[in-house]
């Protein structure tokens, strides 16, 4: 019987080395393919008109900017949103869902649903009492839509626009936040010093946080939904509430600047947000054209820096990766260096100002991730 010779040590080493090299080449090819594969698009959707001269220019719609190309202008998505006189209505809020592929823009009277893939209007509806700054569930199925400073919120089937329920709170319905886990929504009104907490399974109010020292304006919550950070009338700064106990914890005043008289919104600080890692709180100062930064790793947060911006800021939010801050005045601020690295400009080169901004990531033409307009903390 013929036997197969046993491989020598040299043959064994040669075979092993060849296998290793082959595997290495395969790994290298795979790595190159992965490296050359498009990482997808990261786009910033900015709803206008919001403030300044967009109403006069008739520039209603959604402007799109590319985060990875220096926030360069990409395109304008037209939206009707016209009032009875045929003129564009002021925009009140913007939210988007990767799960449903829709972006929503609220105006004084209408809520508009736009398909992110086709960029066509899916539906546009008016609601009793008008529309204000809304919030969308993480799965994109449910929206909490405040009336325009009236006594109620509509709970909406977001894909269809149909009303599920009406929540009556005589608070001057205004700003609304959905928790990242989808289990709670937070409702603030211009005539109330208390933040209401809604159970989104039953759409009922289950708790109040506060009262704070005055009526609540913009606010945000941390990722674990244990703390809320709220602007209130008359305060240059913010207050902090314990969502679990309902108690107000801290009042934090900006030092070294006078409240002054803001041009818009009627309160010195209209805009507060957490960086996604929750290490900093950024707060608007309309009277002094500043963004003030606080170290949130200590309680109460400690003021550490201020940044001059080009107009009176009335809102602040952040990119999903926490690299960029977006005040409503249109600057793009590098969070780490606190330097202005770009400014938003439309297709004509005009400065873009808006308080309604949401980041959306795409894989090809498919939306895969969305940010929020509220500067929510994302540590969970």
FENPEFEN-V17911 format. One record per backbone hydrogen bond with DSSP energy under -1.0 kcal/mol. CO is the residue of the C=O (numbers start at 1). NH is the residue of the N-H. If there is no record, write none. Layout:
# FENPEFEN-V17911
co=CO nh=NH
co=CO nh=NH
This chain:
# FENPEFEN-V17911
co=8 nh=12
co=9 nh=13
co=10 nh=14
co=11 nh=15
co=12 nh=16
co=13 nh=17
co=14 nh=18
co=15 nh=19
co=16 nh=20
co=17 nh=21
co=18 nh=22
co=19 nh=23
co=20 nh=24
co=21 nh=25
co=22 nh=26
co=23 nh=27
co=24 nh=28
co=25 nh=29
co=26 nh=30
co=27 nh=31
co=28 nh=32
co=29 nh=33
co=30 nh=34
co=31 nh=35
co=32 nh=36
co=33 nh=37
co=41 nh=362
co=42 nh=67
co=43 nh=360
co=44 nh=65
co=45 nh=358
co=46 nh=63
co=48 nh=61
co=49 nh=91
co=53 nh=57
co=54 nh=58
co=54 nh=59
co=61 nh=48
co=62 nh=77
co=63 nh=46
co=64 nh=74
co=64 nh=75
co=65 nh=44
co=66 nh=69
co=66 nh=71
co=72 nh=66
co=75 nh=64
co=77 nh=62
co=81 nh=89
co=83 nh=86
co=87 nh=83
co=93 nh=106
co=95 nh=104
co=97 nh=101
co=97 nh=102
co=101 nh=116
co=102 nh=97
co=103 nh=114
co=104 nh=95
co=105 nh=112
co=106 nh=92
co=106 nh=93
co=108 nh=131
co=109 nh=127
co=110 nh=107
co=111 nh=125
co=112 nh=105
co=113 nh=122
co=113 nh=123
co=114 nh=103
co=115 nh=119
co=120 nh=115
co=123 nh=113
co=125 nh=111
co=127 nh=130
co=129 nh=148
co=135 nh=144
co=137 nh=140
co=141 nh=158
co=142 nh=137
co=143 nh=156
co=144 nh=135
co=145 nh=154
co=146 nh=132
co=147 nh=149
co=150 nh=173
co=151 nh=169
co=152 nh=147
co=153 nh=167
co=154 nh=145
co=155 nh=164
co=155 nh=165
co=156 nh=143
co=156 nh=158
co=157 nh=161
co=162 nh=157
co=165 nh=155
co=167 nh=153
co=169 nh=171
co=171 nh=191
co=172 nh=190
co=173 nh=149
co=175 nh=188
co=177 nh=186
co=179 nh=182
co=183 nh=200
co=184 nh=179
co=185 nh=198
co=186 nh=177
co=187 nh=196
co=188 nh=174
co=189 nh=192
co=192 nh=216
co=193 nh=212
co=195 nh=209
co=196 nh=187
co=197 nh=206
co=197 nh=207
co=198 nh=185
co=199 nh=203
co=199 nh=204
co=204 nh=199
co=207 nh=197
co=209 nh=195
co=215 nh=233
co=218 nh=231
co=220 nh=229
co=221 nh=377
co=222 nh=225
co=226 nh=243
co=227 nh=222
co=228 nh=241
co=229 nh=220
co=230 nh=239
co=231 nh=217
co=232 nh=235
co=235 nh=237
co=236 nh=254
co=238 nh=252
co=239 nh=230
co=240 nh=249
co=240 nh=250
co=241 nh=228
co=242 nh=246
co=246 nh=210
co=247 nh=242
co=250 nh=240
co=252 nh=238
co=268 nh=286
co=271 nh=284
co=273 nh=282
co=275 nh=278
co=276 nh=378
co=279 nh=296
co=280 nh=275
co=281 nh=294
co=282 nh=273
co=283 nh=292
co=285 nh=290
co=289 nh=309
co=290 nh=285
co=291 nh=307
co=292 nh=283
co=293 nh=304
co=293 nh=305
co=294 nh=281
co=295 nh=302
co=302 nh=295
co=305 nh=293
co=307 nh=291
co=315 nh=328
co=317 nh=326
co=319 nh=322
co=323 nh=335
co=324 nh=319
co=325 nh=333
co=326 nh=317
co=327 nh=330
co=328 nh=354
co=330 nh=344
co=332 nh=341
co=332 nh=342
co=333 nh=325
co=334 nh=338
co=339 nh=334
co=342 nh=332
co=344 nh=352
co=346 nh=349
co=350 nh=346
co=356 nh=47
co=358 nh=45
co=359 nh=371
co=360 nh=43
co=361 nh=368
co=361 nh=369
co=362 nh=41
co=363 nh=366
co=366 nh=363
co=369 nh=361
co=375 nh=274
